[in-house]
Each structure stands twice: as C-alpha cells, then as structure tokens.
C-alpha cells in the first residue's frame, strides 16, 4: 500500500480525480509508468526516449530560469497554497 505521510495520501485523490484508481493504487501499492500516469495528470508529458526527456526538461528549465525569480516564486507559492485551500480561504 501507500504510506499516509506528509499529506500525499490526502492529496492523491484530488490529483487523480478517480476514486477507483486511487483505491487500487493505494491499497495494492502497484507501480505504474508514465504512459498510464499521463491521462490522470500525474505527469505533464511522456517523451519517447531518455534523450528526448533530458532535452525537453532542459528546455523547460531554461524557459523558467529566463523568467523573473520573484514572479516564479510568487506563482509557486500561490499554486502550492491554493492546492490545499479553498478560494474563500
């Protein structure tokens, strides 16, 4: 099964949005790959090769690094907060 530490078990159903799959994965501890994770939004893309993955990751890292660090930090903080709170909070 999946350990209920640091809020992962509480966040997982919200991320996946599919109680059947959440329960299957949590209770069984079954591993799954990127192709299966993609439709549930657990990964943003699947690359055909390790080389393509590294190229895409570096391109994304460069694009983020080119932005204002203050803006990126602010966006990250807001996204992390909004993940666990309602709009009213």
TORDO-453670 format. One record per residue (C-alpha): x, y, z. Coordinates in nm, 4 decimals, padded with zeros to 6 digits. Example, Ala and Ser with C-alpha at 12.3 -4.5 7.8 and 13.67 -1.06 7.14 Angstrom:
<atoms>
<atom c1="01.2300" c2="-00.4500" c3="00.7800"/>
<atom c1="01.3670" c2="-00.1060" c3="00.7140"/>
</atoms>
This chain:
<atoms>
<atom c1="00.0000" c2="00.0000" c3="00.0000"/>
<atom c1="00.0859" c2="00.3677" c3="00.0129"/>
<atom c1="00.2077" c2="00.5363" c3="00.3320"/>
<atom c1="-00.0054" c2="00.8201" c3="00.4629"/>
<atom c1="00.2812" c2="01.0620" c3="00.5297"/>
<atom c1="00.3262" c2="01.4350" c3="00.4631"/>
<atom c1="-00.0206" c2="01.4682" c3="00.3077"/>
<atom c1="00.0417" c2="01.2587" c3="-00.0023"/>
<atom c1="-00.2462" c2="01.0232" c3="00.0664"/>
<atom c1="-00.4793" c2="01.3189" c3="00.1231"/>
<atom c1="-00.3698" c2="01.4976" c3="-00.1970"/>
<atom c1="-00.3574" c2="01.1937" c3="-00.4235"/>
<atom c1="-00.7378" c2="01.1607" c3="-00.4725"/>
<atom c1="-00.7626" c2="01.5305" c3="-00.5608"/>
<atom c1="-00.4867" c2="01.4970" c3="-00.8190"/>
<atom c1="-00.6171" c2="01.1810" c3="-00.9809"/>
<atom c1="-00.9890" c2="01.2530" c3="-00.9548"/>
<atom c1="-01.0706" c2="00.8839" c3="-00.9954"/>
<atom c1="-01.1558" c2="00.7092" c3="-00.6678"/>
<atom c1="-01.1392" c2="00.3641" c3="-00.8252"/>
<atom c1="-00.7821" c2="00.4120" c3="-00.9471"/>
<atom c1="-00.6773" c2="00.5865" c3="-00.6252"/>
<atom c1="-00.8023" c2="00.2975" c3="-00.4137"/>
<atom c1="-00.6439" c2="00.0388" c3="-00.6421"/>
<atom c1="-00.3039" c2="00.2099" c3="-00.6294"/>
<atom c1="-00.3137" c2="00.2933" c3="-00.2587"/>
<atom c1="-00.4281" c2="-00.0499" c3="-00.1439"/>
<atom c1="-00.2119" c2="-00.2530" c3="-00.3808"/>
<atom c1="00.0998" c2="-00.0358" c3="-00.3971"/>
<atom c1="00.1142" c2="-00.1238" c3="-00.7672"/>
<atom c1="00.3754" c2="00.0619" c3="-00.9688"/>
<atom c1="00.2699" c2="00.2353" c3="-01.2884"/>
<atom c1="00.4543" c2="00.4098" c3="-01.5660"/>
<atom c1="00.4371" c2="00.7489" c3="-01.7289"/>
<atom c1="00.2019" c2="00.6412" c3="-02.0082"/>
<atom c1="-00.0593" c2="00.5333" c3="-01.7518"/>
<atom c1="00.0046" c2="00.8461" c3="-01.5397"/>
<atom c1="-00.0427" c2="01.0905" c3="-01.8292"/>
<atom c1="-00.4248" c2="01.0799" c3="-01.8627"/>
<atom c1="-00.4595" c2="01.1439" c3="-01.4897"/>
<atom c1="-00.2352" c2="01.4497" c3="-01.4949"/>
<atom c1="00.0350" c2="01.2957" c3="-01.2776"/>
<atom c1="00.2906" c2="01.3796" c3="-01.5467"/>
<atom c1="00.2682" c2="01.6644" c3="-01.7967"/>
<atom c1="00.4191" c2="01.4767" c3="-02.0902"/>
<atom c1="00.5741" c2="01.1483" c3="-02.1954"/>
<atom c1="00.8873" c2="01.1505" c3="-02.4077"/>
<atom c1="00.9805" c2="00.8719" c3="-02.6479"/>
<atom c1="01.3372" c2="00.8405" c3="-02.5205"/>
<atom c1="01.5660" c2="00.9354" c3="-02.2333"/>
<atom c1="01.7496" c2="01.1766" c3="-02.4620"/>
<atom c1="01.4239" c2="01.3488" c3="-02.5601"/>
<atom c1="01.3224" c2="01.3698" c3="-02.1951"/>
<atom c1="01.6516" c2="01.5358" c3="-02.0993"/>
<atom c1="01.6262" c2="01.7769" c3="-02.3937"/>
<atom c1="01.2669" c2="01.8716" c3="-02.3057"/>
<atom c1="01.3498" c2="01.9060" c3="-01.9353"/>
<atom c1="01.6422" c2="02.1369" c3="-02.0057"/>
<atom c1="01.4335" c2="02.3473" c3="-02.2451"/>
<atom c1="01.1648" c2="02.3859" c3="-01.9790"/>
<atom c1="01.4248" c2="02.4657" c3="-01.7118"/>
<atom c1="01.5767" c2="02.7339" c3="-01.9360"/>
<atom c1="01.2340" c2="02.8850" c3="-02.0060"/>
<atom c1="01.1545" c2="02.9026" c3="-01.6340"/>
<atom c1="01.5023" c2="03.0353" c3="-01.5488"/>
<atom c1="01.4546" c2="03.3169" c3="-01.8017"/>
<atom c1="01.1552" c2="03.4476" c3="-01.6046"/>
<atom c1="01.1658" c2="03.6785" c3="-01.3061"/>
<atom c1="01.2685" c2="03.4747" c3="-00.9986"/>
<atom c1="01.0307" c2="03.6818" c3="-00.7862"/>
<atom c1="00.7392" c2="03.6065" c3="-01.0209"/>
<atom c1="00.8220" c2="03.2345" c3="-01.0353"/>
<atom c1="00.8498" c2="03.2118" c3="-00.6560"/>
<atom c1="00.5238" c2="03.4032" c3="-00.6135"/>
<atom c1="00.3427" c2="03.1782" c3="-00.8596"/>
<atom c1="00.4851" c2="02.8642" c3="-00.6960"/>
<atom c1="00.3798" c2="02.9823" c3="-00.3505"/>
<atom c1="00.0280" c2="03.0657" c3="-00.4682"/>
<atom c1="-00.0122" c2="02.7361" c3="-00.6537"/>
<atom c1="00.1051" c2="02.5379" c3="-00.3515"/>
<atom c1="-00.1283" c2="02.7306" c3="-00.1195"/>
<atom c1="-00.4298" c2="02.7030" c3="-00.3497"/>
<atom c1="-00.3790" c2="02.3270" c3="-00.3827"/>
<atom c1="-00.4745" c2="02.2832" c3="-00.0161"/>
<atom c1="-00.7148" c2="02.5740" c3="00.0430"/>
<atom c1="-01.0447" c2="02.6978" c3="-00.0931"/>
<atom c1="-01.0790" c2="03.0297" c3="-00.2750"/>
<atom c1="-01.2516" c2="03.1771" c3="00.0324"/>
<atom c1="-00.9502" c2="03.0987" c3="00.2481"/>
</atoms>
